Structures are given as structure tokens and as C-alpha cells.
Amino acid sequence: MRRSNIRHCLAVILAMLMTSTVYAYGVGLSTFPLAAQKRMVSAEATGIVSNGAGAGVQARYTQNLNVGTTLDIGMGLSSGDRSSRVFAGMDYELFPDYEKQPRASIKASIANAREFGQTYNIFSIAPTFSKGFSFWGREGYPYIAIPYGVSLNGDRKTYATKLDLAIGANAPMAFIEGYEKLIGNVEITAGLQNSFTAIFMGVSYPIN
């Protein structure tokens, strides 16, 4: 990856982390097999159904930096008590999807959030497993992730651990004539500890 591209990515991440009017959630396209230097933009509908419920939309940018490493950053708007969050994440592949072996990776992420009137900085690590399958002659990539992290309350100077279970799938929308380039995504996140349950649905478009 060129140094100018690295500087640009870092500048975008820093600018987002200094903002506190948006929020974003979900694993996204981190497990989708992007080609080298491939980039995508996504639009997603979000629905939190517990612990600060609310509906919203969000945007996500995903880029394959090199073989086995994927960057994503995003932002969005929502109703409910979880009114503000920005994020940046990096997915690093440990084992590729090969024959009967599923793809295994670790995704590290950082977020700045405004939840229930408080400011939080959230750091998490997510072991992630995915596998490509053929569904009725169409490609699909289901995945499962277990994000575990620490949420630091900047207002009260306290912290709490968070644990989630995320199950989802990515697939090219080849079944819709004229939209073969689009990638569809659906994900359900179950809050196991100090978190929430939510549903995410998105559509992504390659930009190179």
C-alpha cells in the first residue's frame, strides 16, 4: 500500500474519532473475499431491538489493504439512546478459506460513542470465522464473530467489559438482473454482556 494511501486512511480515522454525532455497528464486509486493493462503499439499515432500541442508517467504507488485511470505517445516524458512534476496524486473516477449512481472522476495532448521555471509547477484538458456500448455484459467505472488548466511560472515568455474538452472511446479488455488482449483507448481533441485540441489512457497491 502506498504511503499516501496510508496517510489518507489515518487522517480519515482520526477525523472520525474526533466526531461525536454519528454511530455505526456490525462486522460488515470484513469477511468477504475482496480482491487486492478492492474498495467498497455500503449503505446499511440498522435496528437495535434491546437496551437503547432505535432504528437508523449508516455508511461504511471497506478496503483490502493487502493479502489477508481489510480496513473498514463508517458512520451513521439513529434514533434511540445510542445516538452517537464512529468506528474504525482492521481484520487480519489467520487462516484462509481452503477446501474444508473455514477462514479464521481477528478483527480489532476502536469506536467513540455517545450512549445514554455518556461518552464512551470502546476497544474490541473479535475472533471471526467464515466459509464460502454455493446456495442454489449462487455464492454466499456466512460468518460468525465473537466481539469482546472494553468500554471506557470518559465522563465517569469507569469501564466495563462487553461481549457479543454476531452471525451473518455476505453474497453477490447476482439473482437481481442488472445489479450483479452489488453485495448484500445481513447480520444479527446478540448482546451477551453490557451490550444490545440488533439486526443489520446492507448493500455494497465496488468503487474500483
ZILINZI-V242455 format. One record per run of one state. SS is the DSSP state (helix for helix, strand for strand, loop for the rest). FROM is the first residue (numbers start at 1). TO is the last residue. If there is no record, write none. Layout:
SS,FROM,TO
SS,FROM,TO
This chain:
loop,1,2
helix,3,17
loop,18,38
strand,39,48
loop,49,53
strand,54,66
loop,67,68
strand,69,78
loop,79,81
strand,82,95
loop,96,97
strand,98,98
loop,99,100
strand,101,101
loop,102,102
strand,103,115
loop,116,117
strand,118,135
loop,136,137
strand,138,153
loop,154,157
strand,158,172
loop,173,182
strand,183,193
loop,194,197
strand,198,206
loop,207,208
